[in-house]
Amino acid sequence: MLDSIDKKLLKEVADLHEIPQGAYNIRKNGEKLSRNTTANIDIVTKEDKPGIDIIVKPGTKNESVHIPVILSATMDDLVYNTFEIGEDADVIIVAGCGIHNNTGEDSGHDGVHEFFIRRGAKVKYIEKHFGDGDGSGKRTLNPTTIMNIEEGATAELELVQIKGVDNTKRDTVVRLEKDAKLIVSERLLTYFDQTAESIITVELLGSNSSAQVISRSVAQNDSKQIFHLNMRGHTECRGHIQCDSIIMHNAEVSAIPEITALSEGAELVHEAAIGRIASEQLTKLMCLGLNEQEAEETILQGFLA
């Protein structure tokens, strides 16, 4: 069922070596490859557009859902996925997309994911993107994530671009109600002439809601990155934005953090830093026996870990 290319892509974007246990939906080249549901997690194909509905029953604990997308054919794939997470559920969702392109034609995937996280629920959402293949055609990934977090619910997002993605525009919008909590960790790597744009907008709508957004990136060669990190506090709330980038060679990085307080009870902080690898870090590792390239790679891996 899975060839060697499929297995490599699944390993990179979902840490899967074989078909997973539990609930899953694997999409390959625009079509369902394999699916499984459980007593607590249902996956239903949409009737009006490409995509699936993932329905997690209230109170579900210690279960996971894998919904990776893999492309090994040249195409433009588009999918709409909706997640209904029941009250007091606690689940892990592993998504992500891998593209293998050995042709001169462009290939891409646009994924629109909308979440409804009900009262008291907890969700960890992991999304990894990866590009591979020797073709000159572009590998484009444009994810859109829309998340609605109800009272007392928590969402943790791990958004990672590993390597090989030529162009990406990442759009993330999160709305938090009373006592809701959000943690976002974004890690992104570009090189050669790749481009990446990330837009994260957080609306703190409910009292005592809180959000932390940390974005880390490395830009190498002639690549270009731009980050728009926006946080708006509408009531008594707490929020923190942090954007750190390492820039190398002839790359360009622009970080635009914005915080807006619409209430005297909003406590919001933003930070942004762009710079090269510190020479003392290189020197220390080279003194331990690494050459300069090995020292750089060790520092970058730790920064993006």
C-alpha beads as a LAMMPS data file, in Angstrom:
LAMMPS data file: protein, C-alpha beads

305 atoms
304 bonds

1 atom types
1 bond types

-500.0 500.0 xlo xhi
-500.0 500.0 ylo yhi
-500.0 500.0 zlo zhi

Masses

1 110.0

Atoms # bond

1 1 1 0.000 0.000 0.000
2 1 1 2.834 2.411 0.862
3 1 1 5.874 2.680 -1.419
4 1 1 9.305 3.930 -0.328
5 1 1 8.520 7.575 -1.194
6 1 1 5.249 7.445 0.758
7 1 1 7.041 6.026 3.780
8 1 1 9.721 8.707 3.704
9 1 1 7.156 11.505 3.499
10 1 1 5.060 10.025 6.322
11 1 1 8.139 9.660 8.511
12 1 1 9.115 13.299 7.990
13 1 1 5.704 14.940 8.485
14 1 1 4.024 12.602 10.971
15 1 1 6.825 10.455 12.453
16 1 1 5.098 7.386 11.031
17 1 1 6.949 4.329 9.806
18 1 1 3.827 2.299 9.051
19 1 1 0.049 2.749 9.188
20 1 1 -0.672 4.190 12.679
21 1 1 -2.830 2.821 15.445
22 1 1 -6.052 4.568 16.414
23 1 1 -7.894 7.089 14.278
24 1 1 -6.243 8.236 11.055
25 1 1 -6.857 9.479 7.540
26 1 1 -4.016 9.387 5.014
27 1 1 -4.519 11.440 1.861
28 1 1 -2.311 10.776 -1.176
29 1 1 -2.360 12.767 -4.411
30 1 1 -5.780 14.246 -3.700
31 1 1 -7.513 10.988 -2.742
32 1 1 -8.108 8.987 0.432
33 1 1 -5.437 6.312 0.743
34 1 1 -6.426 4.800 4.078
35 1 1 -8.711 5.572 7.039
36 1 1 -9.605 4.215 10.446
37 1 1 -11.982 5.432 13.157
38 1 1 -12.450 4.515 16.803
39 1 1 -15.355 4.392 19.228
40 1 1 -14.583 7.965 20.312
41 1 1 -13.210 9.540 17.128
42 1 1 -15.072 9.586 13.830
43 1 1 -13.759 10.780 10.459
44 1 1 -16.333 11.627 7.797
45 1 1 -15.784 12.690 4.185
46 1 1 -17.279 16.084 3.346
47 1 1 -20.024 16.036 0.740
48 1 1 -19.785 19.618 -0.542
49 1 1 -16.005 20.036 -0.972
50 1 1 -12.768 18.060 -0.633
51 1 1 -11.894 17.283 2.946
52 1 1 -13.016 15.573 6.113
53 1 1 -14.811 16.215 9.399
54 1 1 -12.981 14.921 12.483
55 1 1 -15.386 14.471 15.381
56 1 1 -14.031 13.778 18.870
57 1 1 -16.619 12.782 21.452
58 1 1 -16.853 14.691 24.759
59 1 1 -14.633 13.264 27.471
60 1 1 -12.297 11.393 25.115
61 1 1 -8.881 10.943 26.745
62 1 1 -5.457 9.677 25.679
63 1 1 -6.287 9.259 21.992
64 1 1 -4.679 10.638 18.852
65 1 1 -5.631 11.412 15.272
66 1 1 -3.195 11.305 12.341
67 1 1 -4.263 13.116 9.154
68 1 1 -1.137 13.497 6.983
69 1 1 -1.205 14.487 3.315
70 1 1 1.427 13.229 0.867
71 1 1 1.967 14.262 -2.746
72 1 1 4.150 12.324 -5.158
73 1 1 2.310 13.436 -8.312
74 1 1 2.501 16.881 -9.879
75 1 1 -0.724 18.635 -8.914
76 1 1 -2.385 21.425 -6.944
77 1 1 -4.210 19.842 -4.029
78 1 1 -6.806 21.631 -1.879
79 1 1 -8.495 20.246 1.219
80 1 1 -10.874 21.589 3.888
81 1 1 -10.837 19.851 7.260
82 1 1 -13.119 20.635 10.207
83 1 1 -12.367 19.497 13.765
84 1 1 -15.128 19.204 16.370
85 1 1 -13.464 18.568 19.753
86 1 1 -16.012 17.694 22.421
87 1 1 -16.134 19.105 25.947
88 1 1 -13.392 17.913 28.325
89 1 1 -11.681 15.838 25.635
90 1 1 -7.871 15.587 25.634
91 1 1 -6.365 14.558 22.273
92 1 1 -3.302 14.872 20.053
93 1 1 -3.771 15.687 16.363
94 1 1 -0.873 15.088 13.974
95 1 1 -1.259 16.694 10.563
96 1 1 1.279 17.954 8.036
97 1 1 2.081 17.568 4.358
98 1 1 5.019 16.180 2.430
99 1 1 5.662 16.798 -1.274
100 1 1 8.009 14.731 -3.438
101 1 1 8.583 16.405 -6.796
102 1 1 10.984 15.027 -9.408
103 1 1 9.572 17.014 -12.334
104 1 1 9.932 20.463 -13.834
105 1 1 6.309 21.300 -13.060
106 1 1 5.109 22.909 -9.839
107 1 1 3.285 20.950 -7.147
108 1 1 1.397 22.293 -4.157
109 1 1 -1.030 21.711 -1.325
110 1 1 -3.384 24.192 0.344
111 1 1 -4.978 22.983 3.564
112 1 1 -7.721 24.862 5.415
113 1 1 -8.250 23.555 8.945
114 1 1 -11.002 24.908 11.184
115 1 1 -11.221 23.904 14.840
116 1 1 -14.056 24.113 17.336
117 1 1 -12.567 23.267 20.721
118 1 1 -15.384 23.022 23.223
119 1 1 -15.449 23.898 26.923
120 1 1 -12.642 22.407 29.001
121 1 1 -11.089 20.449 26.136
122 1 1 -7.344 20.155 25.493
123 1 1 -5.777 19.774 22.057
124 1 1 -2.169 19.415 20.971
125 1 1 -1.929 20.051 17.232
126 1 1 1.285 19.181 15.384
127 1 1 1.689 20.284 11.772
128 1 1 4.915 19.629 9.844
129 1 1 5.748 20.517 6.243
130 1 1 8.462 18.934 4.110
131 1 1 9.597 19.016 0.497
132 1 1 11.749 16.494 -1.344
133 1 1 12.751 15.398 -4.845
134 1 1 15.281 16.409 -7.499
135 1 1 12.922 18.168 -9.902
136 1 1 13.127 21.886 -10.690
137 1 1 9.379 22.348 -10.129
138 1 1 8.328 24.335 -7.077
139 1 1 6.992 22.741 -3.907
140 1 1 4.362 25.056 -2.407
141 1 1 2.497 24.645 0.879
142 1 1 -0.100 27.185 2.051
143 1 1 -1.744 26.189 5.357
144 1 1 -4.668 28.078 6.880
145 1 1 -5.637 27.344 10.477
146 1 1 -8.738 28.836 12.095
147 1 1 -9.190 27.950 15.753
148 1 1 -12.076 28.743 18.102
149 1 1 -11.256 27.963 21.738
150 1 1 -14.198 27.955 24.121
151 1 1 -14.272 28.670 27.859
152 1 1 -11.587 26.878 29.852
153 1 1 -10.193 25.042 26.826
154 1 1 -6.510 24.803 25.887
155 1 1 -4.764 24.509 22.520
156 1 1 -1.072 23.877 21.935
157 1 1 0.144 24.335 18.357
158 1 1 3.476 23.070 17.037
159 1 1 3.945 24.427 13.501
160 1 1 7.114 23.285 11.731
161 1 1 8.561 23.733 8.248
162 1 1 11.394 21.218 8.109
163 1 1 13.033 21.696 4.700
164 1 1 12.490 21.647 0.967
165 1 1 9.462 23.988 0.765
166 1 1 10.043 26.574 -1.977
167 1 1 7.104 28.883 -1.242
168 1 1 4.743 29.079 1.699
169 1 1 2.131 31.433 3.076
170 1 1 0.958 30.401 6.530
171 1 1 -2.206 32.022 7.897
172 1 1 -3.264 31.269 11.482
173 1 1 -6.234 32.867 13.272
174 1 1 -7.153 31.990 16.877
175 1 1 -10.067 33.277 18.986
176 1 1 -10.098 32.637 22.726
177 1 1 -13.042 32.849 25.108
178 1 1 -13.077 33.112 28.915
179 1 1 -10.226 31.261 30.713
180 1 1 -9.030 29.785 27.406
181 1 1 -5.312 29.223 26.824
182 1 1 -3.137 29.126 23.699
183 1 1 0.513 28.123 23.222
184 1 1 2.060 28.393 19.744
185 1 1 5.544 27.233 18.785
186 1 1 6.497 27.971 15.178
187 1 1 9.800 26.797 13.657
188 1 1 10.737 27.542 10.077
189 1 1 13.768 26.996 7.818
190 1 1 14.382 28.493 4.366
191 1 1 17.395 28.351 2.039
192 1 1 18.402 28.887 -1.619
193 1 1 15.744 31.275 -3.047
194 1 1 12.816 30.005 -0.971
195 1 1 10.185 32.403 0.383
196 1 1 8.050 32.160 3.498
197 1 1 5.348 34.384 4.963
198 1 1 3.663 33.667 8.283
199 1 1 0.663 35.592 9.574
200 1 1 -0.548 34.749 13.088
201 1 1 -3.519 36.646 14.535
202 1 1 -4.704 36.025 18.089
203 1 1 -7.945 37.521 19.435
204 1 1 -8.166 37.401 23.245
205 1 1 -11.920 37.846 23.571
206 1 1 -12.741 36.370 26.981
207 1 1 -11.699 37.435 30.460
208 1 1 -8.628 35.719 31.882
209 1 1 -7.714 34.262 28.490
210 1 1 -3.997 33.935 27.748
211 1 1 -1.731 33.311 24.767
212 1 1 1.959 32.777 24.118
213 1 1 3.323 32.784 20.570
214 1 1 6.993 31.962 19.968
215 1 1 8.314 31.932 16.403
216 1 1 11.854 30.851 15.553
217 1 1 13.366 30.792 12.088
218 1 1 16.591 30.364 10.152
219 1 1 17.032 32.069 6.770
220 1 1 19.970 31.000 4.601
221 1 1 21.372 31.799 1.126
222 1 1 19.031 34.122 -0.817
223 1 1 15.812 33.152 0.927
224 1 1 13.247 35.636 2.212
225 1 1 11.013 35.498 5.274
226 1 1 8.345 37.804 6.633
227 1 1 6.430 37.414 9.885
228 1 1 3.264 39.267 10.923
229 1 1 2.447 38.390 14.544
230 1 1 -0.692 40.150 15.779
231 1 1 -2.289 39.923 19.209
232 1 1 -5.372 41.835 20.348
233 1 1 -6.617 41.975 23.927
234 1 1 -10.329 42.794 24.129
235 1 1 -10.710 42.361 27.879
236 1 1 -8.710 41.382 30.959
237 1 1 -6.150 38.985 29.483
238 1 1 -2.445 38.164 29.107
239 1 1 -0.421 37.732 25.945
240 1 1 3.183 37.403 24.813
241 1 1 4.669 37.390 21.299
242 1 1 8.299 36.499 20.611
243 1 1 9.969 36.299 17.204
244 1 1 13.643 35.204 16.959
245 1 1 15.481 34.693 13.663
246 1 1 18.986 33.730 12.594
247 1 1 19.959 35.309 9.280
248 1 1 22.808 33.994 7.115
249 1 1 24.458 34.734 3.763
250 1 1 22.280 37.049 1.604
251 1 1 18.921 36.213 3.174
252 1 1 16.256 38.727 4.182
253 1 1 14.042 38.558 7.279
254 1 1 11.279 40.936 8.346
255 1 1 9.512 40.556 11.706
256 1 1 6.439 42.708 12.387
257 1 1 5.008 42.010 15.850
258 1 1 1.894 43.998 16.750
259 1 1 -0.031 44.132 20.018
260 1 1 -3.299 45.998 20.488
261 1 1 -4.960 46.555 23.866
262 1 1 -8.677 47.295 23.690
263 1 1 -9.156 47.124 27.457
264 1 1 -7.261 48.496 30.432
265 1 1 -7.072 44.939 31.753
266 1 1 -5.072 43.651 28.776
267 1 1 -1.414 42.835 29.543
268 1 1 0.458 42.278 26.273
269 1 1 4.180 42.026 25.486
270 1 1 6.088 41.591 22.233
271 1 1 9.735 40.906 21.404
272 1 1 11.598 40.502 18.117
273 1 1 15.262 39.749 17.421
274 1 1 17.125 39.067 14.166
275 1 1 20.849 38.356 14.047
276 1 1 23.649 36.100 12.916
277 1 1 25.142 33.177 14.780
278 1 1 27.255 34.463 17.646
279 1 1 30.973 33.994 16.976
280 1 1 31.604 32.846 20.541
281 1 1 29.176 29.957 20.065
282 1 1 31.060 28.820 16.961
283 1 1 34.404 29.169 18.707
284 1 1 33.285 27.134 21.702
285 1 1 32.049 24.234 19.569
286 1 1 35.123 24.317 17.318
287 1 1 37.291 24.092 20.410
288 1 1 35.431 20.871 21.196
289 1 1 36.568 19.371 17.897
290 1 1 33.867 20.396 15.387
291 1 1 34.752 22.129 12.144
292 1 1 32.971 25.398 11.285
293 1 1 30.221 23.762 9.210
294 1 1 29.529 21.134 11.868
295 1 1 29.422 23.840 14.538
296 1 1 26.941 25.915 12.500
297 1 1 24.682 22.906 11.916
298 1 1 24.741 22.002 15.634
299 1 1 23.743 25.566 16.615
300 1 1 20.949 25.738 14.036
301 1 1 19.538 22.355 15.030
302 1 1 19.439 23.431 18.671
303 1 1 17.841 26.774 17.785
304 1 1 15.039 25.106 15.811
305 1 1 14.545 22.186 18.188

Bonds

1 1 1 2
2 1 2 3
3 1 3 4
4 1 4 5
5 1 5 6
6 1 6 7
7 1 7 8
8 1 8 9
9 1 9 10
10 1 10 11
11 1 11 12
12 1 12 13
13 1 13 14
14 1 14 15
15 1 15 16
16 1 16 17
17 1 17 18
18 1 18 19
19 1 19 20
20 1 20 21
21 1 21 22
22 1 22 23
23 1 23 24
24 1 24 25
25 1 25 26
26 1 26 27
27 1 27 28
28 1 28 29
29 1 29 30
30 1 30 31
31 1 31 32
32 1 32 33
33 1 33 34
34 1 34 35
35 1 35 36
36 1 36 37
37 1 37 38
38 1 38 39
39 1 39 40
40 1 40 41
41 1 41 42
42 1 42 43
43 1 43 44
44 1 44 45
45 1 45 46
46 1 46 47
47 1 47 48
48 1 48 49
49 1 49 50
50 1 50 51
51 1 51 52
52 1 52 53
53 1 53 54
54 1 54 55
55 1 55 56
56 1 56 57
57 1 57 58
58 1 58 59
59 1 59 60
60 1 60 61
61 1 61 62
62 1 62 63
63 1 63 64
64 1 64 65
65 1 65 66
66 1 66 67
67 1 67 68
68 1 68 69
69 1 69 70
70 1 70 71
71 1 71 72
72 1 72 73
73 1 73 74
74 1 74 75
75 1 75 76
76 1 76 77
77 1 77 78
78 1 78 79
79 1 79 80
80 1 80 81
81 1 81 82
82 1 82 83
83 1 83 84
84 1 84 85
85 1 85 86
86 1 86 87
87 1 87 88
88 1 88 89
89 1 89 90
90 1 90 91
91 1 91 92
92 1 92 93
93 1 93 94
94 1 94 95
95 1 95 96
96 1 96 97
97 1 97 98
98 1 98 99
99 1 99 100
100 1 100 101
101 1 101 102
102 1 102 103
103 1 103 104
104 1 104 105
105 1 105 106
106 1 106 107
107 1 107 108
108 1 108 109
109 1 109 110
110 1 110 111
111 1 111 112
112 1 112 113
113 1 113 114
114 1 114 115
115 1 115 116
116 1 116 117
117 1 117 118
118 1 118 119
119 1 119 120
120 1 120 121
121 1 121 122
122 1 122 123
123 1 123 124
124 1 124 125
125 1 125 126
126 1 126 127
127 1 127 128
128 1 128 129
129 1 129 130
130 1 130 131
131 1 131 132
132 1 132 133
133 1 133 134
134 1 134 135
135 1 135 136
136 1 136 137
137 1 137 138
138 1 138 139
139 1 139 140
140 1 140 141
141 1 141 142
142 1 142 143
143 1 143 144
144 1 144 145
145 1 145 146
146 1 146 147
147 1 147 148
148 1 148 149
149 1 149 150
150 1 150 151
151 1 151 152
152 1 152 153
153 1 153 154
154 1 154 155
155 1 155 156
156 1 156 157
157 1 157 158
158 1 158 159
159 1 159 160
160 1 160 161
161 1 161 162
162 1 162 163
163 1 163 164
164 1 164 165
165 1 165 166
166 1 166 167
167 1 167 168
168 1 168 169
169 1 169 170
170 1 170 171
171 1 171 172
172 1 172 173
173 1 173 174
174 1 174 175
175 1 175 176
176 1 176 177
177 1 177 178
178 1 178 179
179 1 179 180
180 1 180 181
181 1 181 182
182 1 182 183
183 1 183 184
184 1 184 185
185 1 185 186
186 1 186 187
187 1 187 188
188 1 188 189
189 1 189 190
190 1 190 191
191 1 191 192
192 1 192 193
193 1 193 194
194 1 194 195
195 1 195 196
196 1 196 197
197 1 197 198
198 1 198 199
199 1 199 200
200 1 200 201
201 1 201 202
202 1 202 203
203 1 203 204
204 1 204 205
205 1 205 206
206 1 206 207
207 1 207 208
208 1 208 209
209 1 209 210
210 1 210 211
211 1 211 212
212 1 212 213
213 1 213 214
214 1 214 215
215 1 215 216
216 1 216 217
217 1 217 218
218 1 218 219
219 1 219 220
220 1 220 221
221 1 221 222
222 1 222 223
223 1 223 224
224 1 224 225
225 1 225 226
226 1 226 227
227 1 227 228
228 1 228 229
229 1 229 230
230 1 230 231
231 1 231 232
232 1 232 233
233 1 233 234
234 1 234 235
235 1 235 236
236 1 236 237
237 1 237 238
238 1 238 239
239 1 239 240
240 1 240 241
241 1 241 242
242 1 242 243
243 1 243 244
244 1 244 245
245 1 245 246
246 1 246 247
247 1 247 248
248 1 248 249
249 1 249 250
250 1 250 251
251 1 251 252
252 1 252 253
253 1 253 254
254 1 254 255
255 1 255 256
256 1 256 257
257 1 257 258
258 1 258 259
259 1 259 260
260 1 260 261
261 1 261 262
262 1 262 263
263 1 263 264
264 1 264 265
265 1 265 266
266 1 266 267
267 1 267 268
268 1 268 269
269 1 269 270
270 1 270 271
271 1 271 272
272 1 272 273
273 1 273 274
274 1 274 275
275 1 275 276
276 1 276 277
277 1 277 278
278 1 278 279
279 1 279 280
280 1 280 281
281 1 281 282
282 1 282 283
283 1 283 284
284 1 284 285
285 1 285 286
286 1 286 287
287 1 287 288
288 1 288 289
289 1 289 290
290 1 290 291
291 1 291 292
292 1 292 293
293 1 293 294
294 1 294 295
295 1 295 296
296 1 296 297
297 1 297 298
298 1 298 299
299 1 299 300
300 1 300 301
301 1 301 302
302 1 302 303
303 1 303 304
304 1 304 305
